[in-house]
Amino acid sequence: MAERLRVVAEPARTAALSSSDPRLVELVRLLARRAARDFVKAEEREGHNQHPD
């Protein structure tokens, strides 16, 4: 289980995004959103398994 989670509101390298292929940027964003959803679901399942109601 993750003990610390850091959320960053802006990209680390904005200049790299402006010169990249927009399709690649959109793909990376899609994959990041999917990974974030999967992470949250896994954390929720882990929490339910440890503390059954």
Secondary structure, DSSP 8 states (H G I E B T S, - for coil): --S-----SS-S-HHHHHHS-HHHHHHHHHHHHHHHHHHHHHHHHHHHHHS--
